[in-house]
Amino acid sequence: MTDFCNSQTGFVSVSTTNNRGFTPEEVAERCLDKIISVSSDANPVIRDQALAYRNNIKALIVFYMKEAIKSDRTTIFNALIEAGQKDLAEAVRRL
């Protein structure tokens, strides 16, 4: 799913999916890759602590991304209702 290329300017990452968008968990992983880096050569105690912190941050990012998705769907639902598209609004609500 992800390819990495090392160059003089840093790392380039490309992520794709087939016939769907990214899940909140997948986006959270991509976000964490930019925020938190843990060396495999780090002291094991420090590495374990950093990985535990990373997992806690991932859970927070996923939770709030899901909340944002729900909120956006509510906004879309209400916009469709206001536009007289009740059936389409109901379809969005059921997603």
C-alpha positions as CSV (number, residue, x, y, z in Angstrom):
1,M,0.0,0.0,0.0
2,T,2.9,2.4,0.7
3,D,6.1,2.9,-1.2
4,F,9.0,4.9,0.1
5,C,11.8,6.5,-1.9
6,N,14.9,7.9,-0.2
7,S,16.4,11.0,-1.8
8,Q,18.6,13.9,-0.8
9,T,15.6,16.0,0.1
10,G,14.1,13.4,2.4
11,F,11.5,10.7,2.2
12,V,8.6,10.6,-0.2
13,S,5.6,8.5,0.5
14,V,2.8,7.5,-1.7
15,S,-0.4,5.8,-0.4
16,T,-3.3,4.5,-2.5
17,T,-6.5,2.5,-2.0
18,N,-8.6,0.5,-4.4
19,N,-12.3,1.5,-4.8
20,R,-12.5,3.4,-1.5
21,G,-11.1,6.3,0.5
22,F,-8.8,6.0,3.4
23,T,-10.1,4.9,6.8
24,P,-9.5,7.1,9.8
25,E,-7.0,4.5,11.0
26,E,-5.0,4.7,7.8
27,V,-5.0,8.5,7.8
28,A,-4.0,8.5,11.5
29,E,-1.0,6.3,10.6
30,R,0.0,8.7,7.9
31,C,-0.3,11.6,10.2
32,L,1.7,9.9,12.9
33,D,4.5,9.1,10.5
34,K,4.9,12.9,10.1
35,I,4.6,13.7,13.8
36,I,6.4,10.9,15.7
37,S,9.5,8.9,14.6
38,V,10.9,6.1,16.7
39,S,14.3,4.8,15.9
40,S,14.7,1.0,15.9
41,D,18.2,1.7,17.4
42,A,16.8,3.6,20.4
43,N,17.1,2.4,23.9
44,P,14.4,-0.4,24.3
45,V,12.8,1.3,27.3
46,I,12.6,4.7,25.6
47,R,11.5,3.0,22.3
48,D,8.7,1.1,24.1
49,Q,7.6,4.3,25.8
50,A,7.6,6.3,22.5
51,L,5.6,3.5,20.8
52,A,3.0,3.5,23.6
53,Y,2.7,7.3,23.3
54,R,2.3,6.9,19.5
55,N,-0.5,4.4,20.0
56,N,-2.2,6.7,22.5
57,I,-2.0,9.6,20.0
58,K,-3.3,7.4,17.2
59,A,-6.4,6.5,19.2
60,L,-7.0,10.2,19.8
61,I,-6.6,11.1,16.2
62,V,-8.9,8.3,15.1
63,F,-11.5,9.3,17.6
64,Y,-11.6,12.9,16.5
65,M,-11.5,12.1,12.8
66,K,-14.6,9.9,13.3
67,E,-16.2,12.8,15.1
68,A,-15.3,15.1,12.3
69,I,-16.8,12.7,9.7
70,K,-20.1,12.4,11.7
71,S,-20.2,16.2,12.0
72,D,-19.6,16.6,8.2
73,R,-22.3,14.1,7.4
74,T,-24.7,16.1,9.6
75,T,-23.8,19.2,7.7
76,I,-24.4,17.5,4.4
77,F,-27.7,16.0,5.7
78,N,-29.0,19.4,6.7
79,A,-27.8,21.0,3.4
80,L,-29.7,18.3,1.4
81,I,-32.8,18.8,3.5
82,E,-32.7,22.5,2.9
83,A,-32.3,21.9,-0.8
84,G,-35.4,19.7,-0.8
85,Q,-33.5,16.4,-1.3
86,K,-35.1,14.4,1.6
87,D,-34.4,11.0,0.0
88,L,-30.8,11.8,-0.7
89,A,-30.4,13.2,2.8
90,E,-31.7,10.0,4.3
91,A,-29.3,8.0,2.2
92,V,-26.4,10.1,3.6
93,R,-27.7,9.7,7.1
94,R,-27.6,5.9,6.8
95,L,-23.9,5.9,5.7
